[in-house]
Amino acid sequence: MSPLQLIIEVIGHSVSILTYLAMAVYVTVRRRILRRTVRRASLIYWLVILTSVVFSLANAFRMFYLFSGNFNTAQLEAISDLLGEYLSVIAQGILILTIISLKVIAERKGKQRRILAIGAHPDDIEIACGGTLAKMRDAGYIIHGLILTSGEQGDNPEMRPNEARQGASFLGLEQVRVLRFTDTRLQDQSLDIVGAVETVIQEFQPDIILTHSNHDQHQDHQAVYEATLRAGRNQSTILCYESPSCTKEFIPSFFVDIEEYVDIKIESIREHWGQREKPYIHAERIRGIASFRGGQAKTRAAEAFELVRALSESFGEV
């Protein structure tokens, strides 16, 4: 091999190694965005990392033998070229096509509607309607969240509000307020809660309110439902979402297709690290419920809602 050919080979393999390493660093730094915009984000992430490591090593192996002078067999040279050049190009192409096929397609709608999601505890809205909120946000809606307690009975009361903010930020909510009413005792604070919800409604003027259902075993969820109906007595559209503690009396009549958003919903729930041992937030449970509701709605995956009342003009193409 001539000196010029050697220099060209070294430059080519060095650039390949740097490119793969840069790709691994980039997806690691931007992993949160990957989780929000691509289905099967964890699979994609590890595929990128694996591809970067394997083909960086393959190119490093080729360079080592170029410098060592031990590259004396055509078979070994052919294998190293196959790994370092041809297969790496194929792998990149497959990765790009996979990412394109799994990317969530955001469809902006004409009217920018305003959505208020109300929950009793820091993880309630992600668990119940995280897919719907993410889809609405991608459609251009303005979404605010209101959490009535810091969830102190479920975990560290200083950590959980921050988890609520992280989950809301991941879904794309413009704002989330976490109030400090007493966890598990909301029924005893009903008048104050009504006043707090009224204040947010007056300030935000939502087109649609999402809240807990009355058909729920958790006393805080029932209290929030009652407070929302009283505070939102002049609101034209109120939907009740499905919590894990809903009873068999929860009978939905409105469904949102979240086929492309199930993974994003699961990722938003994972922002609540302190709750990760709870069985009802495990990925297989979330997928199962979405599949069940999707079957009722004649689609692959859905979130279900009971209608308190609904004005047709309040809805876009969600």
N, C-alpha and C positions, 0 to 999 in steps of 0.2 A: 504494500500500500504506500503510495506516495505521500510526502509530507502534507501536500494540499488536501488530499483525500482524507487524511487523518484529522486535519483541522476541521474540515467540513463535518466529519462524523462526530467529533467531540462537541462542536457547537450545536449540532442537531440534537444529540442526546441530552446535552445540558439544558437546552430550551425545553425539551420534553419533560425532564425531571422537574424543572422550575414550574412549568405549567401545571403538572399534576399536584405538586405541593401547594401551589397557589389556589387551585381548585378545592383542595381539602380544607385549607384555612378559610376560604371564602364561605363554604357551606357551613362550617362550624360557627363562624361569626354571625352568619345570617340564618342560623337554623330556626330561630323563632319565626322569621318571615316565611321560610320554607314550610313550616308546620301550618301556617295560616293560609297558604295559597295553593298547596299541593296535597292531594289525597295520598295516603300511604307514605307520609313524609318520613317516618322513621326508616322504612325500607329504602327509600330514595337516598336518604342521608348515608346509610351504611354501605349502599352500593357505590356511592361516590367515593367514600373513604377507602373501601376495599380496592376499587379500580385504581385510585391514586397510589396506594401503597404497592400493589402488584406491579404496575407498569413503571413506577419510579424505580423499583428494584430491578426490573428487567432492563431498563436503560442504563442503570448504574452497573449492572453485570456486564453489559456490552462494552461500556467504557473501560471497565477494569481490565478486560482481556485485550482491548485495543492498546492500552498502555503497557500491559505486562509482556506483550509479545508472544503470548502462549496461544494465540488464536491460530492454531495450526491445523484445524480440521474443518473441512467444508460443512460437515454435518452440524457441528457446534455453532458455527457462524450462521448457518441457516436457521437454527432454532432460536438463537438470540435475536436475529432480525425479525423472525415471525412474531416473537413476543413483544419486542420493543417497538416495532413499527406497525406491522399489519394488524395484529390483534388489538393493539391499543386504539387504532383508528376505528375499528369495528366496535369496540367497547364504548368509545365516546359517542358514536352514532346511536347505539342502542340506548345509552343513558339519555341522550337528548330526546329521542322519540318517546321514551318512557315518561319523562318529565312532561312533555307536551301532552301526552295522552291522559295524564293524571292531574293536570293543572285545572283548578277550579275556574270556570269561565264566569266572570262577573258581568252581569247585564244591568246597566244603568237604566232606570225608568224615567219617565217624563216628569212626574210630580215628586217633589222631595217631601215625603210624609214624615211626621214626627211620632216616634214610638217611645212609650214609657214602660219599662219592665220593672215590676215591683216584686221583691222577695223578702221573706222573713229573715233568712240567714245568708251568709256570704256565698254559698255555693248553689243556692236555689235556682237562680235563673239560668246558669250554665247547664245544670243537670236537666232542667225541664224544657228549656226552649233555646239552648245555645245555638243549635243549627238554624233555627228560624231567625234569630238575631243576626247571625253572621251573614245569612242570605239577604236579609233586609239591608244590612249595612253595605253589602256589595252592590245592591240595587240603588244605592244613593240615599237611603233614608237616614234621618238624624235620630240617634237612639240615646236615651238617657236611662240610667239604672238607679233604683232606690232600694237600699237594703236597710231593714228596720233595726237589726241587732248586729252586734259584733260576733255572734255565735259563741259566746264564752262557755256555754255548756258543752260544746263539741270539741273545743281545743283552746289553744292560747288566744285570748281576746286581743292581744296586741298583734299577733301574726295574721289572724284571719281577715281583718279588714284590708290588709295589704294584698292578701291573696285574691280578695274580691276585686280590688283595683287591677291586679295583673290579669285576672280572667276577663274582666270587662275590656281592658285595653287590647287583649289578644283578639277578642271578637270584633273590636272596632268601635265600641261605644265611645261617644264623645265625652261622656261624664258619668260617674257613678258616685252616689252619696251613700255613705255608710253611717247610719245613726246609731245611737247607744241606748235604745230601749232594752229592757231586761229580757234576755233569752229565756224561753219557756213560760214567760209571764205576760205575754202581750195582751191577753184578754183582760188583764187588770189595768191596762193602760189605754184602753180603747179610744177614749176621747182625745187624748194627746196624739195618738197615732192618726186618727182622722184629721186632726189639725195639721200634722206634718205632711200627710199625703195631699191635703187640699193646697197647702202652700206650694208644693212642687208642681201640682197640676196648674195652678194659676200662673206660675212663673214660666212653665215650659209649654203649656197649651198643646198637649199631645193629640194626634188624630186617633191613635189606638193605644189602649192600655192593656198590658199583659199582666196577669196576677194569678194568685193561687186559686184553687177550686174550693168550693164549700164541701165537696165530697173528698175529704182528706182527714186522716186520723190525727194528724198533728195539730194540737190546739193553736199553736202560733200561726199555722197556715190558714186555719179557719178565721182567726182574728184579723189577719191581713186581708182576706177575702171580704169580710164584712166591712172593714174600714175603707177598702177601696171602693166598694159599692156606695157607701155613704159619701165619701169624699168626691167620687166621680159621678154623682147623681145627675149631673148635667152633661156628661160625656156620652157621645153617640155610639162609641164602639169599645166594648170591653170583652176580652177573651180570657178564659181561665185555662192555664196550662196544667200538664200532668206531672205531679211529683211522685217519687217512689212510694210515698205514704198514702197515695190516693186509694180510695176504697173501690169496690166493684160498682158502686153507684156512679162513678165517673164515666159518663157516656158521651164521648166526643162527637161533634157534628161538623167540625172544621179541621182540615188537615193541611199541613205545609210540606211539600216535597223537599226532603233534605238529602236526597241520594248523594249529591256531591259534597255535602257538608257534615256527614256523620263523623269523619275523621277529625275535622276541625272542631266539632263539638267535643269529642273525646279529648283533644289536645287542650281545649279551654278548661275542661274539668281537671286536667292534670296540673293546672296552675295552683290548685288547692292541695298542696303537698301534705298538709296536716290531716287530710281526710282520705288519703290514698288507701288506707286499710279497710275502709267501709265497703262492704260487698256491693252496694247498689251503685257505686261509681266505677266499677270495673268495666273495661272496654267491652267484654262479651255481653254484659248485661245491657249496656247502652245500645249496642248493635241489635240485640234481641228485641228490645222494645221498639226500636226504630223499624225493624223488619216487620214486627207484628202490626204496628200502626200503618206501615206501608201497605201491607196486605189488605187492611180494611179500606185504604184509600186507592187501591188498585195501582200502586206504584212500588218501587223497591224499598224505599225508606221514607218515613214521615214522622213528624211531631203532631200530636193531637191536642185539640182545644175544645172546651165547651164554650158556647156562645152565651153570654149574658144578654147582649144585644149587639147589633152590627149594622152600620150604615154603609151601603154599597160604595159610596164615594170615598170612604176612608181607606179602602183597599186598593193596592196596585196589583201588579202581576207577580205576586210573591209565590 
